[in-house]
């Protein structure tokens, strides 16, 4: 009976209900026609009546095997037996239902007294069972005995071109799309960010997309790029390629932050959003980008005068990272590997929002994410990052076309 219930639920599983119903109806119709044709050739009335309704049994068998996950449950039972996977009540997991989250993700819900940590330990075996990658294991908020396994049905696209319809209101930035839907960076909640990854991972394209959104929102955008700014050619914003100019801008920006904080105190508000809501002198948010941040923070190859200049830049950035949140000034750093000897802990610890591209070295992944997830990314796909705890394909924003490029 439970198999029939699961089958019917699977038949009406969203978001592809029509695709599920049509095959079942087609099979049932063909079986019914065949049963009636056979029944018409039988002389015995009782046998003919039985033949007329006999199509119901193979039709429901088709339904059970297609949507009742009979094979899956048998395989799960064998897996639990082989690994002695059972809960404190000595019972094995029971499949309750199966749902489509979206086109890329499918959810399997189990009733189980097995702790979540034990499910996570068995992820390699479970992935072999489902013949697909498992996105995550999650306990239901309403009942800790309900375990949800999110299984990947379809991989993320390898390229998602930027479209202006993705632009969000306020200080929210559209980053890309993950298995659970659109991914955003809410700078009001996490004011400073970091985009890390090996060369060619797509850091600059991701930063370029965020900068474009900031300019469309009316932000003051300033990009510090000691490589010459080639990745931002034709960009509508201030690009700084010289350390002296960078120091001057940062000192001016720090003075602006202090002036804003004084104005907020005088107005009796705590941040830029509350101040602008008063309708008085509006303060424009800032996005200050440091691309290839190692060029700024790594002063070992510099001479004495350059070290002093870069040390002043470093000090100012640390101060901004600590105190600029309420003032509406946001830092975004692009870096290959944020080692402790390259980027100061005061700055790194304030970069709460992080996007991490592929790393072959688990240690590098742990520096950024405190986990090895970045090593599981496909190394040949540009723009594929771990944001938060999920895999994301970031939007691709090309270098604007100009007469020079």
C-alpha positions as CSV (number, residue, x, y, z in Angstrom):
1,X,0.0,0.0,0.0
2,X,2.9,2.4,0.8
3,X,4.3,1.7,-2.6
4,X,1.1,2.6,-4.3
5,X,0.9,5.8,-2.3
6,X,4.4,6.7,-3.2
7,X,3.6,5.9,-6.8
8,X,0.6,8.2,-6.9
9,X,2.6,11.0,-5.2
10,X,5.4,10.5,-7.7
11,X,2.9,10.7,-10.6
12,X,1.9,14.2,-9.6
13,X,5.4,15.3,-8.6
14,X,6.1,19.0,-9.5
15,X,7.3,20.7,-11.6
16,X,6.9,18.2,-14.4
17,X,3.4,16.7,-13.7
18,X,2.4,16.5,-17.3
19,X,5.5,14.6,-18.2
20,X,4.7,12.1,-15.5
21,X,1.0,11.7,-16.2
22,X,1.1,11.3,-20.0
23,X,3.3,8.1,-20.0
24,X,1.2,6.4,-17.4
25,X,-2.1,7.3,-19.2
26,X,-0.6,6.1,-22.5
27,X,0.5,2.7,-21.0
28,X,-2.8,2.3,-19.2
29,X,-4.8,3.1,-22.4
30,X,-2.8,0.6,-24.5
31,X,-3.1,-2.1,-21.9
32,X,-6.8,-1.5,-21.6
33,X,-7.3,-1.8,-25.3
34,X,-5.3,-5.1,-25.5
35,X,-7.3,-6.5,-22.5
36,X,-10.6,-5.7,-24.1
37,X,-9.6,-7.2,-27.5
38,X,-8.5,-10.4,-25.7
39,X,-11.6,-10.5,-23.6
40,X,-13.8,-10.3,-26.7
41,X,-12.2,-13.5,-27.9
42,X,-12.9,-15.4,-24.7
43,X,-16.2,-17.4,-24.6
44,X,-16.3,-17.8,-20.8
45,X,-18.2,-14.8,-19.3
46,X,-16.3,-14.9,-15.9
47,X,-12.9,-15.2,-17.6
48,X,-13.8,-12.4,-20.1
49,X,-14.8,-10.1,-17.2
50,X,-11.5,-10.8,-15.5
51,X,-9.6,-10.1,-18.7
52,X,-11.4,-6.8,-19.1
53,X,-10.0,-5.5,-15.8
54,X,-6.7,-7.3,-15.9
55,X,-5.0,-4.2,-17.4
56,X,-5.2,-2.5,-14.0
57,X,-2.5,-4.7,-12.5
58,X,0.3,-4.2,-15.1
59,X,-0.6,-0.5,-15.3
60,X,-0.1,-0.1,-11.5
61,X,3.0,-2.2,-11.7
62,X,4.3,0.2,-14.3
63,X,3.4,3.1,-12.0
64,X,5.0,1.5,-9.0
65,X,8.3,0.8,-10.7
66,X,8.4,4.2,-12.4
67,X,7.3,6.4,-9.5
68,X,7.3,4.2,-6.5
69,X,11.1,3.8,-6.4
70,X,10.9,0.1,-5.8
71,X,14.3,-0.6,-7.2
72,X,15.8,2.3,-5.2
73,X,14.3,1.0,-1.9
74,X,15.6,-2.5,-2.6
75,X,19.1,-1.1,-3.2
76,X,18.8,1.1,-0.1
77,X,17.9,-1.9,2.0
78,X,21.0,-3.8,0.6
79,X,23.2,-0.8,1.4
80,X,21.9,-0.5,5.0
81,X,22.5,-4.2,5.5
82,X,26.0,-4.2,4.1
83,X,27.1,-1.2,6.2
84,X,24.9,-2.0,9.2
85,X,23.3,1.4,8.8
86,X,20.4,1.6,11.2
87,X,19.1,3.9,13.9
88,X,18.9,3.6,17.7
89,X,15.5,1.9,17.2
90,X,17.3,-0.7,15.1
91,X,15.3,0.2,12.1
92,X,16.6,1.1,8.7
93,X,15.6,4.3,6.8
94,X,12.2,4.4,5.2
95,X,11.6,6.4,2.0
96,X,8.6,8.7,2.5
97,X,8.4,10.7,-0.7
98,X,10.3,12.0,-3.6
99,X,10.0,15.6,-5.0
100,X,11.4,17.7,-7.7
101,X,12.9,20.9,-6.2
102,X,13.7,22.3,-9.7
103,X,15.1,21.1,-13.0
104,X,18.5,20.5,-11.4
105,X,17.6,19.1,-8.0
106,X,15.5,16.3,-6.6
107,X,14.7,15.7,-2.9
108,X,14.3,12.2,-1.3
109,X,12.7,12.3,2.2
110,X,13.4,9.5,4.7
111,X,12.1,8.7,8.1
112,X,15.1,7.6,10.1
113,X,16.7,7.6,13.6
114,X,20.1,7.7,12.1
115,X,22.0,11.0,12.9
116,X,22.8,13.4,10.1
117,X,26.5,13.0,10.7
118,X,26.2,9.3,9.9
119,X,24.4,10.1,6.6
120,X,27.2,12.5,5.7
121,X,29.8,9.8,6.4
122,X,28.1,7.6,4.0
123,X,27.8,10.1,1.2
124,X,30.2,8.3,-1.2
125,X,28.1,5.1,-0.9
126,X,24.8,7.0,-1.2
127,X,26.1,8.7,-4.4
128,X,26.8,5.3,-5.8
129,X,23.3,4.3,-4.8
130,X,21.6,7.3,-6.5
131,X,24.1,7.2,-9.4
132,X,24.5,11.0,-9.0
133,X,26.1,13.6,-6.8
134,X,24.3,14.5,-3.5
135,X,24.0,18.2,-3.1
136,X,23.4,18.2,0.7
137,X,21.9,16.2,3.6
138,X,19.5,18.2,5.8
139,X,17.3,17.4,8.8
140,X,13.8,18.7,8.8
141,X,13.2,21.7,11.1
142,X,9.9,20.3,12.3
143,X,11.1,16.7,13.0
144,X,14.7,15.7,13.4
145,X,13.8,12.1,12.4
146,X,13.0,13.4,8.9
147,X,16.1,13.4,6.7
148,X,16.1,15.1,3.3
149,X,18.7,14.1,0.7
150,X,19.0,16.6,-2.2
151,X,20.3,14.7,-5.3
152,X,21.6,16.4,-8.4
153,X,19.6,15.5,-11.5
154,X,21.2,17.9,-13.9
155,X,24.4,19.8,-13.7
156,X,24.5,23.6,-13.7
157,X,25.0,25.3,-17.0
158,X,28.6,26.1,-17.9
159,X,27.8,29.7,-18.9
160,X,25.1,32.0,-17.8
161,X,25.2,35.3,-19.6
162,X,24.4,38.4,-17.7
163,X,21.0,40.1,-18.2
164,X,20.0,43.5,-16.7
165,X,16.8,41.9,-15.5
166,X,18.9,40.2,-12.8
167,X,19.6,43.5,-11.1
168,X,18.2,43.7,-7.5
169,X,17.1,46.6,-5.3
170,X,19.1,48.1,-2.5
171,X,22.6,46.8,-1.7
172,X,21.9,43.3,-3.0
173,X,23.9,41.9,-5.9
174,X,23.0,39.0,-8.1
175,X,25.9,36.6,-8.1
176,X,24.8,33.6,-10.1
177,X,22.6,30.5,-10.0
178,X,23.0,27.4,-7.8
179,X,21.1,24.1,-7.5
180,X,18.7,25.9,-5.1
181,X,18.1,28.9,-7.3
182,X,19.5,32.4,-7.6
183,X,22.4,33.4,-5.3
184,X,22.8,36.9,-4.0
185,X,25.3,38.9,-2.0
186,X,23.5,41.1,0.5
187,X,26.1,43.8,1.3
188,X,23.8,45.2,4.0
189,X,24.2,42.0,6.0
190,X,27.8,41.0,4.9
191,X,29.4,44.3,3.9
192,X,32.8,43.1,2.6
193,X,33.5,40.2,0.3
194,X,36.3,38.1,-1.3
195,X,36.5,36.3,-4.6
196,X,39.2,33.7,-4.5
197,X,40.4,31.0,-6.9
198,X,43.3,29.9,-9.2
199,X,44.2,31.9,-12.3
200,X,41.5,31.4,-15.0
201,X,38.8,30.5,-12.5
202,X,36.7,33.5,-13.6
203,X,37.4,35.9,-10.7
204,X,37.7,39.0,-12.8
205,X,34.5,38.3,-14.8
206,X,32.6,37.8,-11.5
207,X,34.0,41.0,-10.0
208,X,33.3,42.8,-13.3
209,X,29.6,41.7,-13.1
210,X,29.3,43.0,-9.5
211,X,30.9,46.3,-10.4
212,X,28.6,46.7,-13.3
213,X,25.6,46.2,-11.0
214,X,27.0,48.7,-8.5
215,X,27.3,51.4,-11.2
216,X,23.8,50.8,-12.4
217,X,22.6,51.2,-8.8
218,X,24.4,54.6,-8.6
219,X,27.2,53.4,-6.3
220,X,30.6,55.1,-6.3
221,X,32.8,52.4,-7.7
222,X,36.6,52.5,-7.5
223,X,38.8,49.6,-8.7
224,X,42.4,49.2,-7.5
225,X,44.1,47.1,-10.1
226,X,47.9,47.2,-10.3
227,X,47.9,45.0,-13.3
228,X,46.9,48.0,-15.4
229,X,43.1,47.6,-15.4
230,X,42.9,45.5,-18.6
231,X,40.1,43.3,-17.2
232,X,38.0,46.5,-16.7
233,X,38.7,48.3,-20.0
234,X,35.7,50.4,-21.0
235,X,34.3,50.2,-17.5
236,X,32.3,53.1,-16.2
237,X,34.1,53.7,-12.9
238,X,37.4,54.9,-11.4
239,X,40.3,52.6,-12.1
240,X,43.5,53.1,-10.1
241,X,46.8,51.5,-11.2
242,X,49.4,53.5,-9.3
243,X,50.1,53.0,-5.5
244,X,50.3,56.8,-4.8
245,X,46.9,57.4,-6.2
246,X,45.5,54.4,-4.4
247,X,46.8,55.7,-1.1
248,X,45.3,59.2,-1.7
249,X,41.9,57.7,-2.6
250,X,41.9,55.4,0.4
251,X,42.8,58.2,2.8
252,X,40.0,60.4,1.4
253,X,37.6,57.5,1.6
254,X,38.5,56.9,5.3
255,X,37.9,60.6,6.0
256,X,34.5,60.3,4.2
257,X,33.6,57.3,6.4
258,X,34.5,59.2,9.6
259,X,32.4,62.2,8.4
260,X,29.5,59.9,7.7
261,X,29.6,58.3,11.1
262,X,29.6,61.7,12.8
263,X,26.6,62.8,10.7
264,X,24.8,59.6,11.6
265,X,25.4,60.2,15.3
266,X,24.1,63.7,15.0
267,X,21.0,62.5,13.2
268,X,20.4,59.7,15.8
269,X,20.7,56.9,13.3
270,X,23.1,53.9,13.1
271,X,23.7,53.3,9.4
272,X,23.4,54.6,5.9
273,X,20.0,53.0,5.2
274,X,18.4,54.7,8.3
275,X,20.0,58.0,7.4
276,X,18.8,58.0,3.8
277,X,15.3,57.0,4.9
278,X,15.1,60.4,6.7
279,X,15.1,62.1,3.3
280,X,17.8,64.5,4.2
281,X,21.2,64.7,2.4
282,X,21.5,61.2,0.7
283,X,24.7,59.3,1.1
284,X,25.8,57.2,-1.9
285,X,27.2,53.7,-1.1
286,X,30.7,52.9,-2.2
287,X,32.2,49.7,-3.7
288,X,36.0,49.6,-3.4
289,X,37.5,46.7,-5.4
290,X,41.0,45.4,-5.0
291,X,41.7,43.0,-7.9
292,X,44.7,40.6,-7.5
293,X,45.0,41.8,-3.8
294,X,48.3,40.0,-3.4
295,X,49.9,42.7,-5.5
296,X,48.9,45.2,-2.8
297,X,49.6,43.2,0.4
298,X,52.7,41.2,-0.5
299,X,55.5,43.8,0.2
300,X,58.5,41.4,0.4
301,X,59.9,42.2,-3.1
302,X,59.5,46.0,-2.5
303,X,62.3,48.4,-1.6
304,X,62.1,50.5,1.6
305,X,60.2,53.5,0.2
306,X,57.7,51.2,-1.5
307,X,57.2,49.2,1.6
308,X,56.2,52.3,3.5
309,X,53.7,53.3,0.9
310,X,52.2,49.9,0.7
311,X,52.1,49.6,4.5
312,X,50.0,52.8,4.6
313,X,47.6,51.3,2.0
314,X,47.4,48.1,4.0
315,X,46.7,50.0,7.3
316,X,44.0,52.1,5.7
317,X,42.3,49.1,4.2
318,X,42.3,47.4,7.6
319,X,40.7,50.5,9.2
320,X,38.1,50.6,6.5
321,X,37.3,46.9,6.9
322,X,36.7,47.4,10.6
323,X,34.6,50.6,10.6
324,X,33.0,51.2,7.2
325,X,30.1,48.8,7.4
326,X,27.5,51.3,8.8
327,X,28.8,54.0,6.4
328,X,27.9,52.1,3.3
329,X,31.4,51.5,2.1
330,X,32.0,47.9,0.9
331,X,35.3,46.2,0.1
332,X,35.6,43.5,-2.5
333,X,38.9,41.7,-2.9
334,X,40.0,39.3,-5.7
335,X,42.8,37.1,-4.7
336,X,44.4,33.8,-5.8
337,X,45.2,32.4,-2.3
338,X,44.6,34.5,0.8
339,X,47.5,33.1,2.9
340,X,48.2,34.7,6.3
341,X,51.5,36.2,5.0
342,X,49.7,37.9,2.1
343,X,46.5,39.2,3.6
344,X,46.2,40.5,7.2
345,X,43.9,38.6,9.5
346,X,42.0,41.8,10.4
347,X,41.0,42.3,6.8
348,X,40.3,38.6,6.0
349,X,38.1,38.1,9.1
350,X,35.9,41.0,8.0
351,X,35.4,39.5,4.5
352,X,32.3,37.6,5.5
353,X,30.9,37.0,2.1
354,X,33.2,34.7,0.1
355,X,33.1,33.1,-3.3
356,X,35.8,30.4,-3.9
357,X,36.7,28.9,-7.2
358,X,38.6,25.7,-7.9
359,X,41.6,24.7,-5.8
360,X,43.6,21.5,-6.2
361,X,45.1,22.0,-2.8
362,X,42.6,21.2,0.1
363,X,44.6,23.6,2.4
364,X,43.8,26.5,0.1
365,X,40.2,25.7,0.1
366,X,40.2,25.5,3.9
367,X,41.8,29.0,4.1
368,X,38.8,30.5,2.3
369,X,35.9,28.2,3.2
370,X,37.0,26.3,6.2
371,X,36.2,23.1,4.2
372,X,37.5,21.1,1.2
373,X,34.5,21.9,-1.0
374,X,36.5,24.0,-3.5
375,X,38.5,20.9,-4.5
376,X,35.3,19.2,-5.7
377,X,34.6,21.9,-8.3
378,X,35.2,21.1,-12.0
379,X,38.5,22.7,-12.9
380,X,37.6,23.2,-16.5
381,X,34.5,25.3,-16.0
382,X,35.1,29.0,-15.6
383,X,32.9,30.9,-13.2
384,X,32.1,27.9,-11.1
385,X,32.4,28.9,-7.4
386,X,31.4,27.8,-3.9
387,X,29.3,30.6,-2.3
388,X,28.3,29.9,1.2
389,X,27.8,26.1,1.2
390,X,26.6,25.6,-2.4
391,X,28.0,25.3,-5.8
392,X,27.2,28.3,-8.0
393,X,27.7,29.2,-11.7
394,X,28.3,33.0,-11.6
395,X,26.9,35.3,-14.2
396,X,29.3,36.1,-17.0
397,X,29.7,39.8,-17.8
398,X,32.1,40.3,-20.8
399,X,34.7,43.1,-21.0
400,X,32.8,46.1,-22.5
401,X,33.6,46.8,-26.1
402,X,35.5,50.0,-26.8
403,X,37.6,51.3,-29.7
404,X,40.7,50.1,-27.9
405,X,39.7,46.5,-27.4
